[in-house]
Amino acid sequence: MCGITGFVNNSGEPVDREILEKMNCAIMHRGPDEDGFYIKDNVGLAMRRLSIIDLAGGQQPIRNSDGTKWIVYNGEIYNYQELRRGLIERGHQLYTNSDTEAVVHLYDEFGPDCLQHLRGMFAFALWDDRRKRLFIARDRFGEKPLYWGVFDRTLLFASEPKVLLAHPAVRPNLNLNALRQYLSFDYVPAPLSIYEGISKLPAAHTITLEDGHIKVERYWKLSYKTREPIPSVADAADQLRELLADAVRMRMVSDVPLGILLSGGIDSSVVAALAVRASSETVKTFSISFAESS
């Protein structure tokens, strides 16, 4: 878990570093290992890092080869090693071993379509200095959070809504419609948040800020339509087994120790079994119980 934040002043006013640092401090719990900043004119990006991949060289923000694009990123790209090999074959020069750097170079190569190449969970903000474009994206199922809003001609974003409250332009006014949703469903569905003016970016959506205009778009939608013949139950079970094994294997790439949380159900037990198969080392498992029966 990491945390990202930042803002762009559409008025052209230079970024106040003190404000950006205050916002970044509000997510220190998400990334206790280090922080990082990119500030240029009216643009400020910041992040707090929990080191998982490339502990020594993966400090953020991370740039592309010529320093015209910078990214702050929360998440993990499971196919990043494959992506890195392809990028190097195309002539890209990478200076870290992190999955984050693969994303900014993919954007160099494909622009916003870079999202079609990513397998993972993520929320990131990328500043394209050449085009003066801020590009923000959230993963397909919304595993990683991203909140945003526009206040006094300033677009702000962060991993948690309370971070935006650290900016002096934002007022913590309650969103009564969101409160009704919360009382009905026990959560606040996207794109609402509990605060007026602060939105939750829905899963599989992007935000693009360019030339003063903001565009929110969906880049992927789950579909059950297929041209493939319907498999038998036995064939479907084999396919599911292969997909689960591949998904678990990809998630076991890490530069820090891994563990499995066993909840007592079949899902976590299957994940643990597949992890044991994929690992050459002992897989550590953990369970949590509570004294209160509720």
C-alpha positions as CSV (number, residue, x, y, z in Angstrom):
1,M,0.0,0.0,0.0
2,C,1.3,3.4,-1.0
3,G,-0.4,6.8,-1.1
4,I,-0.5,9.5,-3.9
5,T,-1.7,13.1,-4.0
6,G,-1.2,16.3,-5.9
7,F,-2.9,19.2,-7.7
8,V,-2.8,21.4,-10.8
9,N,-3.7,25.1,-10.5
10,N,-5.6,25.9,-13.7
11,S,-5.1,29.6,-12.8
12,G,-1.4,29.1,-13.5
13,E,-0.5,30.0,-9.9
14,P,2.7,28.2,-8.8
15,V,2.3,25.3,-6.5
16,D,2.8,26.0,-2.8
17,R,5.1,23.3,-1.6
18,E,4.1,23.7,2.0
19,I,0.5,22.8,1.1
20,L,1.6,19.8,-1.0
21,E,3.7,18.5,1.9
22,K,0.8,18.9,4.3
23,M,-1.4,16.9,2.0
24,N,1.3,14.2,1.7
25,C,1.7,14.0,5.5
26,A,-2.0,13.0,5.7
27,I,-1.2,9.7,4.0
28,M,2.0,8.9,5.9
29,H,0.4,5.7,7.3
30,R,0.0,4.4,3.7
31,G,3.8,4.7,3.0
32,P,6.1,4.8,6.0
33,D,9.3,4.1,4.0
34,E,9.8,7.4,2.1
35,D,8.2,10.3,0.3
36,G,8.8,12.0,-3.0
37,F,7.7,15.2,-4.8
38,Y,7.6,16.6,-8.3
39,I,6.9,20.4,-8.5
40,K,7.1,22.5,-11.6
41,D,5.2,25.8,-12.0
42,N,1.5,25.1,-11.4
43,V,1.8,21.3,-11.0
44,G,2.6,19.3,-7.9
45,L,2.7,15.5,-7.4
46,A,3.6,13.7,-4.2
47,M,3.6,10.2,-2.8
48,R,4.3,8.1,0.3
49,R,5.9,4.7,-0.4
50,L,5.6,1.3,1.1
51,S,8.5,-0.5,-0.6
52,I,7.6,-3.8,-2.3
53,I,9.4,-3.9,-5.6
54,D,13.0,-2.6,-6.2
55,L,13.5,-1.5,-2.6
56,A,16.7,0.5,-3.4
57,G,15.9,2.0,-6.8
58,G,12.1,2.5,-7.0
59,Q,11.8,5.9,-5.4
60,Q,9.0,8.0,-6.8
61,P,8.1,10.2,-8.6
62,I,9.6,8.3,-11.5
63,R,10.3,9.9,-14.9
64,N,10.6,8.7,-18.5
65,S,14.0,8.8,-20.4
66,D,14.0,12.5,-21.2
67,G,12.3,13.7,-18.1
68,T,9.2,15.0,-19.8
69,K,6.8,12.7,-18.1
70,W,6.5,12.0,-14.3
71,I,4.4,9.5,-12.4
72,V,3.2,8.9,-8.8
73,Y,1.7,5.5,-8.4
74,N,0.0,3.2,-5.9
75,G,-0.3,-0.4,-6.7
76,E,1.4,-3.4,-8.3
77,I,1.7,-4.4,-12.0
78,Y,2.0,-8.2,-12.0
79,N,3.2,-8.5,-15.6
80,Y,5.8,-5.7,-15.3
81,Q,8.8,-7.9,-16.0
82,E,7.3,-9.0,-19.3
83,L,6.5,-5.3,-20.1
84,R,10.0,-4.2,-19.2
85,R,11.5,-6.7,-21.6
86,G,9.3,-5.5,-24.4
87,L,10.1,-1.9,-23.7
88,I,13.8,-2.5,-23.7
89,E,13.5,-4.4,-27.0
90,R,11.8,-1.2,-28.4
91,G,14.8,0.9,-27.3
92,H,13.5,2.3,-24.0
93,Q,16.2,3.0,-21.4
94,L,15.0,2.1,-17.9
95,Y,17.0,3.2,-14.9
96,T,15.2,1.2,-12.2
97,N,13.9,-2.3,-11.7
98,S,10.4,-1.1,-10.5
99,D,7.0,-1.8,-12.0
100,T,6.2,1.9,-11.7
101,E,8.8,2.8,-14.4
102,A,7.2,0.3,-16.8
103,V,4.0,2.3,-16.6
104,V,5.5,5.7,-17.5
105,H,7.4,4.2,-20.5
106,L,4.3,2.4,-21.7
107,Y,2.6,5.8,-21.7
108,D,5.5,7.1,-23.8
109,E,4.8,4.3,-26.2
110,F,1.0,4.1,-26.3
111,G,-0.4,7.1,-24.6
112,P,-3.6,6.5,-22.6
113,D,-3.9,3.1,-24.4
114,C,-1.1,1.9,-22.1
115,L,-3.9,0.8,-19.7
116,Q,-4.7,-2.1,-22.1
117,H,-1.3,-3.6,-21.4
118,L,-1.5,-3.6,-17.6
119,R,-2.3,-6.6,-15.4
120,G,-2.5,-5.4,-11.9
121,M,-4.1,-3.1,-9.3
122,F,-3.3,0.6,-9.5
123,A,-4.1,4.2,-9.1
124,F,-1.7,6.6,-10.7
125,A,-1.3,10.2,-11.8
126,L,1.0,11.0,-14.7
127,W,2.1,14.5,-15.7
128,D,3.0,14.9,-19.4
129,D,5.0,18.1,-19.4
130,R,5.3,18.3,-23.2
131,R,1.5,18.3,-23.7
132,K,0.7,19.9,-20.3
133,R,-1.6,17.0,-19.6
134,L,-2.5,15.4,-16.3
135,F,-3.6,11.7,-16.8
136,I,-5.1,9.8,-13.9
137,A,-6.2,6.2,-14.0
138,R,-7.7,3.6,-11.7
139,D,-7.5,-0.2,-12.2
140,R,-10.3,-2.2,-13.7
141,F,-12.0,-3.4,-10.5
142,G,-11.1,-0.5,-8.3
143,E,-8.8,-2.3,-5.9
144,K,-6.8,0.9,-5.4
145,P,-8.7,4.1,-4.3
146,L,-8.6,7.5,-5.9
147,Y,-10.5,10.7,-4.9
148,W,-10.6,14.0,-6.7
149,G,-12.3,17.3,-7.0
150,V,-12.0,20.9,-8.4
151,F,-11.9,23.8,-6.0
152,D,-11.1,27.4,-6.9
153,R,-9.9,26.3,-10.4
154,T,-7.6,23.7,-8.9
155,L,-7.9,20.0,-9.6
156,L,-6.8,17.9,-6.6
157,F,-6.5,14.2,-6.3
158,A,-5.4,11.7,-3.5
159,S,-5.7,8.2,-2.3
160,E,-8.0,9.2,0.5
161,P,-10.6,12.1,0.8
162,K,-9.1,13.5,4.0
163,V,-6.0,14.4,2.1
164,L,-7.9,16.8,-0.1
165,L,-9.2,18.4,3.1
166,A,-5.6,19.5,3.9
167,H,-5.8,21.9,1.0
168,P,-7.1,25.4,2.1
169,A,-9.5,25.6,-0.8
170,V,-11.5,22.5,0.3
171,R,-14.3,22.7,2.8
172,P,-15.5,19.6,4.7
173,N,-19.1,19.9,3.9
174,L,-21.2,16.8,4.3
175,N,-22.8,15.3,1.1
176,L,-26.3,14.5,2.2
177,N,-27.0,12.3,-0.8
178,A,-23.9,10.3,0.0
179,L,-25.1,10.0,3.6
180,R,-28.4,8.6,2.4
181,Q,-26.6,6.0,0.3
182,Y,-24.4,5.1,3.2
183,L,-27.3,4.5,5.5
184,S,-29.0,2.4,2.8
185,F,-26.0,0.3,1.7
186,D,-23.4,0.6,4.5
187,Y,-21.0,2.2,2.0
188,V,-20.8,5.2,-0.3
189,P,-20.9,4.1,-4.0
190,A,-18.8,5.8,-6.6
191,P,-18.7,8.5,-7.9
192,L,-19.9,9.9,-4.6
193,S,-17.9,10.5,-1.5
194,I,-19.1,11.6,2.0
195,Y,-17.9,15.2,1.2
196,E,-19.4,17.7,-1.1
197,G,-17.3,18.4,-4.2
198,I,-15.0,15.4,-3.6
199,S,-15.7,12.4,-6.0
200,K,-14.5,8.9,-6.0
201,L,-13.1,8.0,-9.4
202,P,-15.0,4.8,-10.4
203,A,-13.2,1.6,-11.3
204,A,-11.8,1.4,-14.9
205,H,-12.0,5.1,-15.4
206,T,-9.5,7.9,-16.2
207,I,-9.4,11.6,-15.7
208,T,-7.6,13.8,-18.3
209,L,-6.9,17.5,-17.6
210,E,-5.6,19.3,-20.7
211,D,-5.9,22.9,-21.9
212,G,-8.1,23.6,-18.8
213,H,-10.6,21.0,-19.8
214,I,-11.4,17.9,-17.6
215,K,-12.6,14.7,-19.2
216,V,-13.7,11.5,-17.2
217,E,-13.8,8.4,-19.3
218,R,-14.4,4.6,-18.9
219,Y,-11.7,2.5,-20.6
220,W,-12.9,-1.0,-19.8
221,K,-16.2,-2.8,-19.1
222,L,-16.7,-6.4,-17.9
223,S,-18.4,-8.5,-20.5
224,Y,-19.6,-12.1,-20.5
225,K,-20.0,-12.2,-24.3
226,T,-17.7,-14.6,-26.0
227,R,-17.3,-16.2,-29.5
228,E,-15.7,-19.3,-28.0
229,P,-17.9,-22.4,-27.7
230,I,-19.4,-23.1,-24.3
231,P,-17.1,-25.5,-22.5
232,S,-18.1,-28.6,-20.6
233,V,-18.1,-28.4,-16.8
234,A,-14.9,-30.4,-16.7
235,D,-13.2,-28.1,-19.3
236,A,-14.4,-25.0,-17.5
237,A,-13.0,-26.4,-14.2
238,D,-9.6,-27.0,-15.9
239,Q,-9.6,-23.4,-17.3
240,L,-10.5,-21.9,-14.0
241,R,-7.8,-23.9,-12.3
242,E,-5.2,-22.6,-14.8
243,L,-6.4,-19.0,-14.5
244,L,-6.3,-19.1,-10.7
245,A,-2.8,-20.7,-10.7
246,D,-1.5,-18.0,-13.1
247,A,-3.1,-15.2,-11.1
248,V,-1.5,-16.4,-7.8
249,R,1.9,-17.0,-9.4
250,M,2.0,-13.5,-10.8
251,R,1.2,-12.0,-7.4
252,M,4.0,-13.7,-5.7
253,V,6.7,-11.5,-7.3
254,S,8.1,-9.4,-4.4
255,D,11.3,-8.1,-2.9
256,V,9.8,-8.5,0.7
257,P,8.4,-11.6,2.5
258,L,4.9,-12.7,1.5
259,G,2.1,-14.2,3.5
260,I,-1.4,-15.6,3.1
261,L,-4.3,-14.5,5.2
262,L,-6.5,-17.5,5.9
263,S,-10.1,-16.5,6.6
264,G,-11.4,-20.0,7.1
265,G,-13.2,-20.1,3.7
266,I,-12.5,-22.0,0.5
267,D,-11.2,-18.9,-1.3
268,S,-8.2,-18.2,0.9
269,S,-7.5,-22.0,1.2
270,V,-7.3,-22.3,-2.6
271,V,-5.0,-19.3,-2.8
272,A,-2.7,-20.8,-0.2
273,A,-2.6,-24.2,-1.9
274,L,-1.7,-22.6,-5.3
275,A,0.9,-20.4,-3.6
276,V,2.5,-23.4,-2.1
277,R,2.7,-25.0,-5.5
278,A,4.2,-21.9,-7.1
279,S,6.8,-21.2,-4.3
280,S,10.1,-22.9,-3.7
281,E,10.0,-21.6,-0.1
282,T,7.8,-22.2,2.8
283,V,4.6,-20.1,2.5
284,K,3.7,-18.3,5.7
285,T,0.0,-18.1,6.6
286,F,-1.9,-16.0,9.2
287,S,-5.3,-16.0,10.7
288,I,-7.1,-13.4,12.8
289,S,-9.8,-14.1,15.4
290,F,-11.8,-11.8,17.7
291,A,-13.0,-12.2,21.3
292,E,-16.3,-10.6,20.4
293,S,-18.8,-13.0,18.8
294,S,-20.3,-10.2,16.7
